[in-house]
Amino acid sequence: MRTAAANAELALLLEVSSTPKPGNVDRHREYPDLRFEQFIAGAVGTRRGFELAADGEPIGVAFERAIEGMSQQRGGNTQFGATLLVTPLVAAARNGTLTPDGATDVVESTTVDDAVSFYRAFDHVDVAVDEPPEGMDDLDVRRGSDAESALRDRHLTLADVMDRSAERDGVAREWVGGFPRTFGTAGAIAEGSGPVTDRAASVFLALLAAEPDPFVVTQHDRETAVEVRDRAQAVLDGTESVEELAAECIERELNPGTTADIVAGGLFVALERGLEV
């Protein structure tokens, strides 16, 4: 029987192996500077951090360790968002409460120290993020560990940080909202048929068609994210080819990273609930 940490690592591996996922690196498509093999290495690198979460170590410490391990490949940021999404779920699984309420309890128990460790994770890898809201320059995550004094002066827990980011960041929105899309994705994958990677790719497309991907908004703009959403719906409607959309998204560097993060989280929950591979 796999441990929760093993299932977390496996979830990241299954997510990147699922294809086609328009705009994302998978086993058939990659970017010149971000390759499939680097996602494999990144997923393996997260394992020790997930083990810490499963052992009851603080969420922030576990997350930073996972990102430190993830960064040990040449592609840079491969699974920062997915790791952030999965880490509290591993902690909830340890508590025997891998449910929306159980995951929320983990989030609400986070501390200022967890927030400091979260910021330190940005010292290990460059992450594409929005500019901070007005008046919050001292809390720009790109400051990494240099933001520690601002976090402590404001007594901000990691849950507080996520709450301030939720309007624009899809992973933060999951954190503070009870992980609704993550648990919904787990159910959809479990109810599907065929290879797990095919199920994950199908659910990815449905998620992509449901709402604009926040990471596409960050990298480009909302109009582009809406275009990607609408074209994903066209694929579901049978009026556009998923292979053509996938190729064009790679060419235009339209990367729906948040959608991939949610699929990874859903895979973890499904695996913990008995999904067989």
Stockholm file with secondary structure:
# STOCKHOLM 1.0

chainA/1-277         MRTAAANAELALLLEVSSTPKPGNVDRHREYPDLRFEQFIAGAVGTRRGFELAADGEPIGVAFERAIEGMSQQRGGNTQFGATLLVTPLVAAARNGTLTPDGATDVVESTTVDDAVSFYRAFDHVDVAVDEPPEGMDDLDVRRGSDAESALRDRHLTLADVMDRSAERDGVAREWVGGFPRTFGTAGAIAEGSGPVTDRAASVFLALLAAEPDPFVVTQHDRETAVEVRDRAQAVLDGTESVEELAAECIERELNPGTTADIVAGGLFVALERGLEV
#=GR chainA/1-277 SS CCCHHHHHHHHHHHHHHCCCCTTSCCSSCCBTTBCHHHHHHHHHHTHHHHHHHHTTCCHHHHHHHHHHHHTSSTTCCSSHHHHHHHHHHHHHHHTTCCSHHHHHHHHHTCCHHHHHHHHHHTTTSCCCCCCCCTTCGGGCGGGGGGGHHHHHHHTCCHHHHHHHHTTTCHHHHHHHHTCHHHHHHHHHHHHCCSCHHHHHHHHHHHHHHHSCCHHHHHHSCHHHHHHHHHHHHHHHHTSSCHHHHHHHHHHHTCCCHHHHHHHHHHHHHHHHTTCCC
#=GC SS_cons         CCCHHHHHHHHHHHHHHCCCCTTSCCSSCCBTTBCHHHHHHHHHHTHHHHHHHHTTCCHHHHHHHHHHHHTSSTTCCSSHHHHHHHHHHHHHHHTTCCSHHHHHHHHHTCCHHHHHHHHHHTTTSCCCCCCCCTTCGGGCGGGGGGGHHHHHHHTCCHHHHHHHHTTTCHHHHHHHHTCHHHHHHHHHHHHCCSCHHHHHHHHHHHHHHHSCCHHHHHHSCHHHHHHHHHHHHHHHHTSSCHHHHHHHHHHHTCCCHHHHHHHHHHHHHHHHTTCCC
//
